[in-house]
Amino acid sequence: MNSHETQENQPIALNWRMSVAPMMDWTDRHCRYLHRLLTRHTLLYTEMVTTGALLHGDVPRHLRFNAEEHPLALQLGGSEPADLARAARLGAHWGYDEINLNCGCPSERVQRGAFGACLMNEAPLVADGVKAMRDAVDIAVTVKHRIGIDKDESYDFVRDFIGTVAGAGCEVFIVHARNAWLKGLSPKENREVPPLRYEVVARLKRDFPGLTIAINGGFKDSAAVAGQLAVVDGVMVGREAYHNPWWLAGWDEEFYGAAPSALTREAVEELMVEYMEREAREHGTHWYSIARHMLGLRHGLPGARRWRQAWSDHRLKGLPAREVMALARTAPSVQD
Ligand SMILES: Cc1cc2nc3c(=O)[nH]c(=O)nc-3n(C[C@H](O)[C@H](O)[C@H](O)COP(=O)(O)O)c2cc1C
């Protein structure tokens, strides 16, 4: 079990009970900073970074993160064991707590690179990659995958995939509970059209009781999450966490037994503005690329639309973030 020190010097154990999914273009370090303000315990994932981008590209651009983001997993896309090992070593060196291998992305671009979901057809190669990464780093090496490929709904396929990859030492599987259809669907459709089959994940947990199995796909409320936590070891939430981040403010209490949070949305907004000011000073980041991740903070509240419009109004881009906050807060509070 990995651990690291929190700001209060309390070690927080790495576990997979709650996590926010890796999402390209969404879960960048600014988004994760927001999520970490809302929940101390939830495990956060980066966007997928390909081994090619890491080994031949701008490493700091891909790997830099804020110390506050721990516990934090780096998701890799790739298939060559030697490249995966080198990329994992970089991730460990930069201080990530976990390396996760993407075996669930169905995009055509990823298929051309022969990684992502199509790797489910090559379990021995995934096992080699896992072994190479485990030999290279001391941190956890985990796999995120689907329950099948195309229209093949045979349970044996996903069971054998996990069996082979677990044989190489992977102990944690995050299972997006729908098939990936490799032809004919866009990545977005591939998150909506193939049916969710949670019972497959429950069966995997029964067949592999010694492995950590987290479920992913379609979670939108705490009751559904709690139901799954009675069956499997963890729940990973993607889109709903992004669109309705305030939900995360209850997770430490609901799913980790922590004391109730005293946070308010206003306090979170204020802390985000402080972060925007720091980022502008230290890295020249424009607040606009940070604010875009918090537009859902008032999701469901009266006036949310006007508040969101102020924070996403490109005509206000020339103003300091603090002034935009003042404008957003005084935007006429019409009912959405
Ligand atoms: C915008 C977007 C980008 C995504 N990028 C990735 C990615 O980089 N790696 C990955 O494993 N899954 C990616 N996913 C899939 C999510 O991690 C998750 O498996 C999927 O959205 C289902 O969970 P949900 O129903 O809670 O959103 C992405 C999803 C979205 C919406």
The ligand as an ORCA input file, in Angstrom:
! r2SCAN-3c Opt
* xyz 0 1
  C     -14.199     14.090    -22.333
  C     -13.815     12.676    -21.943
  C     -12.498     12.271    -22.095
  C     -12.114     10.971    -21.703
  N     -10.782     10.631    -21.781
  C     -10.381      9.427    -21.258
  C      -8.996      9.101    -21.135
  O      -8.104      9.891    -21.458
  N      -8.678      7.876    -20.632
  C      -9.635      6.978    -20.230
  O      -9.310      5.885    -19.759
  N     -10.945      7.269    -20.330
  C     -11.332      8.476    -20.804
  N     -12.663      8.796    -20.810
  C     -13.648      7.837    -20.286
  C     -13.863      8.051    -18.802
  O     -12.669      7.856    -18.078
  C     -14.960      7.104    -18.259
  O     -14.501      5.788    -18.425
  C     -16.285      7.258    -18.987
  O     -16.621      8.637    -19.156
  C     -17.411      6.541    -18.242
  O     -17.597      7.061    -16.942
  P     -18.775      8.113    -16.612
  O     -20.055      7.501    -17.108
  O     -18.747      8.265    -15.115
  O     -18.450      9.386    -17.346
  C     -13.068     10.076    -21.197
  C     -14.401     10.503    -21.053
  C     -14.771     11.788    -21.405
  C     -16.203     12.238    -21.206
*
